[in-house]
Amino acid sequence: MSNTKKAYIAGGCFWGMEDLFRTRPGIVDTEVGYLGGQNENPTYKNHPGHAEGIELTYDPNVTSLKEILDYFYRMHNPTTIDQQGNDMGSSYRSAIFYQNEEEKAEAEEMIAIVNASGKWSSKVITTLEPFVSFWTGEDYHQDYLVKNPNGYTCHFLRFEESFIKG
């Protein structure tokens, strides 16, 4: 598929994010892994500074980065520092890993839209971090909630209505 793009985001445990994104229109593939940390070849047991994140491969003719970020802001709490549900620590931070200035500008615009909506009681604290590399997580983490349907997740759709108007 030559007409695909990739997006890199983190918002808590990667299992729940992957499970919700996998069924979104335009999402071609999902991988869980590690982003934004201090070591090469991180693992679940050794990923200092890395966020648990996802790599989304998407068809830009079906969905856009803005639509992906809109859903991202509805399925996790972007107002908590280093925490989602019971998961605490910088591995569970809310972050967007932008690949170029256009993506950074789109992320900044979405943060402004979400903040202006007043749907969250606090301001968005999602960090915007330059994308450096994505390290694919271990096989047992991939598609975890498909393999373990009763597994833990703190992700769910908090708002049905899109932040994007029109």
URURWO-V428774 format. One record per pair of residues at least 4 apart in sequence whose C-alpha atoms are under 7 Angstrom apart, sorted by the first residue. I is the first residue (numbers start at 1). GAP is how many residues later the second one is. D is the distance in whole Angstrom. If there is no record, write none. Layout:
[[I/GAP/D] [I/GAP/D]]
//
This chain:
[[3/56/7] [4/53/6] [4/54/5] [4/55/5] [4/56/6] [5/52/6] [5/53/5] [5/54/6] [5/55/7] [6/49/7] [6/50/5] [6/51/5] [6/52/6] [7/48/6] [7/49/5] [7/50/7] [8/46/6] [8/47/5] [8/48/6] [8/88/6] [8/89/5] [9/44/6] [9/45/6] [9/86/6] [9/87/5] [9/88/6] [10/41/6] [10/42/6] [10/43/4] [10/44/6] [10/83/7] [10/84/5] [10/85/5] [10/86/6] [11/42/7] [11/65/6] [11/81/6] [11/82/6] [11/83/4] [11/84/6] [12/40/7] [12/71/7] [12/72/5] [12/80/4] [12/81/6] [12/82/7] [13/39/6] [13/79/6] [14/4/6] [14/18/6] [14/38/5] [14/39/5] [14/40/6] [15/4/6] [15/129/6] [15/130/6] [15/138/7] [16/4/6] [16/137/5] [16/138/7] [16/139/5] [17/4/6] [17/138/6] [18/4/6] [18/12/6] [18/14/7] [18/36/7] [19/126/6] [22/5/6] [22/7/7] [22/8/6] [25/37/7] [25/38/7] [26/32/5] [26/33/5] [26/36/5] [26/37/5] [27/29/7] [27/30/6] [27/31/4] [27/32/7] [28/29/5] [28/30/5] [28/31/7] [29/27/6] [29/28/5] [30/24/7] [30/25/6] [30/26/5] [30/27/6] [31/23/6] [31/24/5] [31/25/7] [31/105/7] [31/111/6] [32/21/6] [32/22/4] [32/23/6] [32/104/6] [32/105/6] [32/110/6] [33/19/6] [33/20/5] [33/21/6] [33/101/7] [33/102/5] [33/103/4] [33/104/4] [34/8/7] [34/16/6] [34/17/6] [34/18/5] [34/19/6] [34/100/6] [34/101/5] [34/102/7] [34/103/7] [35/15/5] [35/16/5] [35/17/7] [35/18/6] [35/98/7] [35/99/5] [35/100/7] [36/13/7] [36/14/5] [36/15/6] [36/96/7] [37/10/7] [37/11/6] [37/12/4] [37/13/4] [38/10/6] [38/11/6] [38/12/7] [39/8/7] [39/9/7] [41/94/6] [42/4/6] [42/5/5] [42/93/7] [43/4/6] [43/94/7] [49/41/7] [49/42/7] [50/41/6] [51/39/6] [51/40/4] [51/41/6] [51/42/6] [52/39/5] [52/40/6] [59/4/6] [60/4/5] [63/4/6] [64/4/6] [65/4/6] [66/4/6] [66/40/7] [67/4/6] [68/4/6] [69/4/6] [70/4/7] [70/92/7] [70/93/6] [70/94/7] [71/4/6] [72/4/7] [73/5/7] [74/83/6] [74/84/5] [74/85/5] [75/80/6] [75/81/5] [75/82/4] [75/83/6] [76/79/6] [76/80/7] [77/7/7] [78/16/6] [78/46/5] [78/47/6] [78/48/6] [79/43/6] [79/44/6] [79/45/5] [79/46/5] [81/12/6] [81/44/7] [82/6/6] [82/7/5] [82/8/5] [82/10/5] [82/11/4] [83/4/6] [83/5/4] [83/6/6] [83/9/5] [83/10/6] [84/4/7] [84/8/6] [84/70/7] [85/69/5] [87/5/7] [88/4/6] [94/32/5] [94/33/6] [95/31/5] [95/32/5] [95/33/6] [95/34/7] [96/31/6] [96/32/5] [96/33/6] [97/31/6] [97/32/5] [97/33/5] [97/34/5] [98/5/5] [98/6/5] [98/30/7] [98/31/6] [98/32/5] [98/33/5] [99/4/6] [99/31/6] [99/32/5] [100/4/6] [101/4/6] [102/4/6] [103/4/6] [104/4/6] [105/4/6] [106/4/6] [107/4/6] [108/4/6] [109/4/6] [110/4/6] [111/4/6] [111/13/7] [112/4/6] [113/4/6] [113/50/7] [114/49/6] [115/8/6] [115/9/6] [137/4/6] [138/4/7] [140/4/7] [143/4/6] [144/4/6] [145/4/5] [145/6/6]]
//
